Amino acid sequence: MPYPKKILPVTIVLTMIILFWLFKPMMLERRWGAHEVIPSHQPAHAIYHGKKKKVHQPQAAFVPGIVKPAGENYTKMLVIPRTKDEDINWISEAFKDNANIQSTIYTVNDPTAENHPPRNKGHEAMVYISYIIDNYYNLSDVTLFMHSHQYTWHNNYLLDNDAAQMVARLSAERVVREGYMNLRCNWDPGCPAWMHPGTVEEDVNKQEEVQLARSWSELFPLDPMPKVLAQPCCAQFAISRERIRTLPLAKYVFYRDWLLKTKLPDFISGRVWEYVWQFVFTGRNVVCPLESVCLCDGFGVCFGTEKELWAWYAKDEEWKALERLLEIHSKQVEETKALIDEGKQKEAEDRGIPDPGREEELKKQIKELQDWCNQRKEEAIAHGDVASNRAEEAGRDWKDGDGF
């Protein structure tokens, strides 16, 4: 039986209202666009044009981890991508007697190797994600994702740029509490506001920046694109087992599929990931902890305050500057001696005879500064051996009986 004509308009109106409310969230999300930076201490709510507006929150619920009782051991797994020609003997030499530190090495250019990625693409990102996929249900307490070289400029300077020291001294407790920890403490490069998704002018130092907007929409289609992405460089970090499993295995498969299918050059796709790891594992676009806190709570090198840490850096740079002056002075002495030996005394005098006592003076100043730096560093390490000192510098509660 046909519906009465009076009922049809009412039915149409009700249908339109229902459709409007169903699709309203999608329309709002498209209209909002990019939002302001979400500070590290805030949840996933953005400050939008001076007003608080609730934006899409990552599905994962990132919560602080719970550390083990004081004195209990943690297992660490070191995940390293390498080429066939790269030497990684430092790993076995440094940790052969430590059963709690294991390693999994992926050889990226050898498909016959025991561990290898599905394709040599995306730099270290492909290996990192592949490890998680391969071992999602068999993870150590803490997993460290690092590069293959032991010594490099982007390791921590106060640990002699030595990856072995970083692994050995890393506080598993801090990693468990934080969930995710960048292994580089120094902000330069990367913090406080390094990448600006949506930028149209290419910066030779960060060529991936102009590609970030499109990559973001592909990797995180439900998350508004932030105006800034920042964390210390260079894709070396530690994650707790619980934090890795906060995301479902299917999410990592999705991320790896993106790496496999993207048409971006290998170099660029890897660099894109360098500045989104913190978002994946914390839900925050900016993760830039104070360097003094990172070094103290993360590695047990505790100067007490950020000011004291930078005072140490100033002294360290001072003796290096004097060393450069010493090199210049030594070269002048050699050149002057060569001129005199050739019988060109006047030419040597015209150029200026170096002060004969200058070399010893510079060497003395350099030694005094180096001794001061070494002593202060030893004191900082001793200070970091006390759990309560680490807690105080990190600004967290601590009571008798608590560990690190």
C-alpha positions in Angstrom: 0.0 0.0 0.0 1.5 3.4 -0.9 2.5 5.7 1.9 0.3 8.8 2.6 1.7 11.9 1.0 1.8 13.7 4.4 4.3 11.1 5.7 6.8 11.4 2.8 8.2 14.9 3.6 8.7 13.9 7.3 10.5 10.8 6.3 12.8 12.7 3.9 13.7 15.3 6.6 14.4 12.6 9.2 16.7 10.8 6.7 18.6 14.0 6.0 19.1 14.7 9.7 20.4 11.2 10.3 22.8 11.4 7.4 24.1 14.7 8.6 25.0 13.5 12.0 26.6 10.3 10.6 28.9 12.3 8.3 29.5 15.4 10.4 32.8 14.1 12.1 34.3 13.4 8.7 33.4 16.9 7.4 34.8 18.5 10.4 38.1 16.6 10.2 38.5 17.6 6.6 37.8 21.3 7.4 40.1 21.6 10.4 43.3 20.7 8.5 46.7 21.1 10.3 46.9 22.0 14.0 49.3 23.6 16.3 52.2 21.7 17.9 51.1 19.3 20.7 53.6 19.9 23.6 55.2 16.7 24.9 53.3 17.0 28.3 49.8 17.3 26.8 47.5 14.6 25.6 46.3 14.4 22.0 44.3 17.6 22.2 45.5 20.5 20.0 45.5 24.2 20.7 43.7 25.5 17.6 43.7 29.2 16.9 43.7 29.9 20.7 40.8 27.6 21.4 40.8 24.0 22.6 39.3 21.7 20.1 39.2 18.0 20.3 41.0 16.5 17.3 41.3 12.8 16.3 43.3 10.9 18.9 45.6 8.1 17.9 43.8 4.8 18.5 46.6 3.6 20.7 46.4 4.4 24.4 50.0 5.4 25.3 50.5 5.0 29.1 53.7 5.1 31.2 55.1 1.7 31.8 55.7 0.0 35.2 59.3 -0.8 36.1 60.3 -4.1 37.8 61.2 -4.2 41.5 64.7 -2.8 42.2 67.5 -5.2 41.4 65.7 -7.2 38.8 67.3 -7.6 35.4 66.0 -6.5 32.1 66.6 -8.1 28.7 67.8 -5.9 25.9 67.7 -6.8 22.2 70.0 -4.8 19.9 68.6 -4.6 16.3 71.1 -3.6 13.7 70.9 -3.2 9.9 74.2 -3.7 8.1 75.6 -4.3 4.6 77.8 -7.3 4.0 81.0 -5.2 4.1 80.3 -3.5 7.4 82.2 -4.6 10.5 80.0 -5.3 13.5 82.5 -7.2 15.7 82.2 -4.5 18.3 78.8 -6.0 19.3 80.1 -9.5 20.2 83.3 -8.1 21.7 81.4 -5.7 24.0 78.6 -8.0 25.1 79.9 -11.6 24.8 79.7 -12.0 28.6 76.3 -10.3 29.1 73.5 -12.7 28.7 70.9 -9.9 29.1 72.1 -8.1 26.0 71.4 -10.0 22.7 71.6 -8.8 19.1 69.7 -9.5 15.8 71.6 -8.4 12.7 69.8 -7.8 9.4 72.1 -7.9 6.3 70.2 -5.6 3.9 72.0 -6.5 0.7 72.2 -10.3 1.1 69.0 -12.2 0.6 70.7 -15.4 1.7 71.5 -14.1 5.1 69.7 -15.6 8.1 68.1 -12.2 8.8 67.3 -9.9 5.8 64.5 -7.5 5.0 62.0 -8.3 2.2 63.7 -5.5 0.1 66.7 -3.2 0.6 64.5 -0.1 0.7 63.8 2.7 3.1 67.1 2.5 4.9 67.0 1.4 8.5 63.2 1.8 8.7 62.6 -1.3 6.7 64.7 -3.4 9.1 63.2 -1.9 12.2 59.7 -2.5 11.1 60.5 -6.0 9.8 62.1 -7.0 13.1 58.9 -6.0 14.9 56.8 -7.9 12.5 59.0 -11.0 12.7 59.2 -10.9 16.6 56.0 -9.2 17.7 55.2 -12.1 20.1 58.7 -12.8 21.2 60.2 -9.4 22.3 62.8 -8.6 24.9 62.0 -6.2 27.7 63.7 -3.4 25.7 64.5 -3.3 22.0 67.3 -0.9 20.8 67.2 0.0 17.1 70.6 1.3 16.1 73.0 1.7 13.2 76.0 -0.7 12.6 78.9 1.7 13.3 80.3 1.8 16.8 81.7 5.4 16.6 79.9 8.2 14.8 79.1 11.9 15.3 75.4 11.3 16.1 76.1 9.1 19.1 76.3 10.8 22.5 79.4 12.9 22.8 79.7 12.5 26.5 79.8 8.8 26.0 82.7 9.2 23.6 80.4 8.8 20.5 80.6 5.1 21.4 77.5 2.9 20.6 78.8 0.2 22.9 78.8 2.6 25.9 75.3 3.7 25.0 73.9 0.2 24.9 75.7 -0.8 28.2 74.7 2.3 30.1 71.1 2.7 28.8 68.6 2.7 31.6 66.0 0.0 30.8 63.9 1.5 33.6 63.6 4.9 31.8 62.7 3.1 28.5 60.0 1.1 30.3 58.6 4.2 32.0 58.7 6.4 28.9 57.8 3.6 26.4 60.0 5.2 23.8 63.4 6.9 24.1 65.5 8.5 21.5 69.1 7.4 22.1 70.6 10.7 21.0 70.3 13.3 23.8 71.7 16.4 21.9 69.0 18.5 20.2 71.1 19.4 17.2 69.9 18.5 14.6 66.2 17.7 15.1 64.9 19.9 18.0 63.0 22.0 18.9 61.2 22.4 15.6 62.9 20.7 12.7 60.4 19.5 10.2 57.5 21.5 8.9 55.1 19.3 6.9 53.6 21.2 4.0 56.7 23.3 3.3 57.0 23.8 -0.5 60.6 25.2 -0.7 63.2 22.5 -0.5 65.9 22.7 2.1 69.1 20.8 1.0 69.7 19.7 4.7 66.2 18.1 4.9 65.1 17.2 1.4 62.3 15.0 2.8 60.5 18.0 4.3 58.6 18.8 1.1 57.4 15.2 0.8 56.1 15.0 4.4 52.6 16.3 3.8 51.7 13.6 1.2 53.6 10.9 3.2 51.7 11.9 6.3 48.3 11.6 4.7 49.3 8.1 3.5 50.8 6.8 6.7 48.3 8.5 9.2 45.1 9.2 7.2 43.0 9.7 10.3 45.4 12.1 12.1 45.6 15.8 11.3 48.9 16.8 9.9 51.0 18.7 12.5 52.8 21.9 11.7 56.0 20.7 13.3 57.7 17.3 13.7 60.7 17.2 15.9 63.0 14.8 17.8 66.8 14.5 17.9 68.2 12.9 14.8 69.2 10.1 13.6 66.8 7.2 13.9 68.4 5.4 16.9 65.9 4.7 19.7 64.8 2.2 22.3 61.3 0.9 22.9 59.7 -1.2 25.6 57.9 -4.5 24.8 54.6 -3.0 26.0 54.9 0.1 23.9 55.6 -1.9 20.7 52.5 -4.1 21.4 50.4 -1.0 22.1 50.0 -1.0 18.3 48.5 -4.1 16.6 50.7 -6.2 14.4 48.6 -5.2 11.4 49.6 -1.6 11.8 53.3 -2.5 11.4 52.4 -4.6 8.3 50.6 -1.5 6.9 53.7 0.7 7.6 56.0 -1.8 5.9 53.7 -2.1 2.9 53.9 1.7 2.5 57.7 1.4 2.5 57.6 -1.3 -0.1 55.2 0.4 -2.4 56.1 4.1 -2.1 57.6 5.7 -5.2 59.8 8.0 -3.0 63.5 7.5 -3.5 65.0 5.1 -0.9 66.9 8.0 0.8 63.8 10.2 1.2 61.5 7.5 2.4 64.0 6.5 5.1 64.4 10.1 6.1 60.6 10.6 6.3 60.5 7.9 8.9 63.3 9.5 10.9 60.9 12.2 12.1 57.7 10.2 12.5 59.0 7.4 14.8 58.1 9.5 17.9 54.6 10.0 16.6 54.1 6.3 16.0 55.3 5.3 19.5 54.1 8.3 21.6 51.3 10.0 19.7 53.2 13.3 20.0 54.7 15.2 17.1 57.4 16.9 19.2 59.6 14.8 21.6 62.5 16.8 22.8 63.4 16.1 26.4 66.1 18.2 28.1 69.5 17.0 27.2 70.6 16.9 30.9 67.6 14.7 31.8 68.2 12.4 28.8 71.8 11.9 29.8 71.1 11.6 33.5 68.0 9.4 33.7 68.8 7.6 30.4 72.5 7.0 30.8 73.5 7.9 34.3 75.6 11.0 33.4 74.2 13.5 35.9 75.5 17.1 36.0 72.6 18.2 38.2 71.1 20.8 35.9 71.0 21.9 32.3 73.2 24.9 33.2 75.9 22.7 34.7 75.9 20.5 31.6 76.3 23.5 29.3 79.1 24.8 31.5 80.9 21.5 30.8 80.3 21.8 27.1 81.7 25.4 27.1 85.0 24.2 28.8 85.2 21.3 26.4 84.9 23.7 23.4 87.4 26.0 25.0 90.3 23.4 25.0 89.4 22.4 21.5 89.7 26.0 20.4 93.1 26.2 22.1 94.2 23.0 20.3 93.3 24.7 17.0 95.5 27.7 18.0 98.3 25.3 18.9 98.1 23.7 15.5 98.4 27.1 13.8 101.3 28.1 16.1 103.1 24.8 15.4 102.7 25.3 11.6 104.1 28.9 11.9 107.1 27.6 13.9 107.9 25.0 11.2 107.6 27.5 8.4 109.8 30.0 10.2 112.4 27.3 10.8 112.3 26.3 7.1 112.9 29.9 6.0 115.9 30.4 8.4 117.4 27.0 7.3 117.2 28.3 3.7 119.0 31.5 4.7 115.9 33.7 4.5 116.2 35.3 7.9 114.8 38.7 6.9 111.7 37.1 5.3 111.2 35.1 8.4 111.5 38.2 10.6 109.1 40.1 8.3 106.5 37.4 8.7 107.0 37.5 12.5 109.0 35.1 14.6 106.6 33.0 16.8 106.9 33.4 20.5 109.1 30.5 21.7 107.1 30.2 24.9 103.7 30.2 23.3 103.6 26.4 22.6 104.2 25.4 26.2 101.7 28.0 27.4 99.0 26.6 25.1 99.7 23.0 26.1 99.4 23.9 29.8 96.1 25.6 29.3 94.8 22.7 27.2 95.8 20.2 29.9 94.2 22.2 32.7 90.9 22.4 30.8 91.0 18.7 29.8 91.7 17.7 33.4 88.8 19.8 34.6 86.4 18.3 32.0 87.5 14.7 32.8 87.1 15.2 36.5 83.7 16.9 36.1 82.6 14.0 33.8 83.7 11.4 36.4 81.8 13.3 39.1 78.7 13.4 36.9 78.9 9.6 36.3 79.3 9.0 40.0 76.4 11.3 40.7 74.3 9.2 38.3 75.2 6.0 40.1 72.7 7.1 42.8 69.1 6.3 41.9 67.6 9.2 43.8 69.9 11.7 42.0 68.6 10.5 38.6 65.0 10.8 39.9 65.6 14.4 41.1 67.1 15.6 37.9 64.3 13.9 35.9 61.7 15.5 38.1 60.0 12.3 39.2 59.1 11.0 42.6 61.4 8.6 44.4 61.3 6.9 47.8 63.7 4.6 49.7 63.8 1.2 48.1 63.0 2.5 44.6 65.5 1.6 41.9 66.6 3.5 38.8 
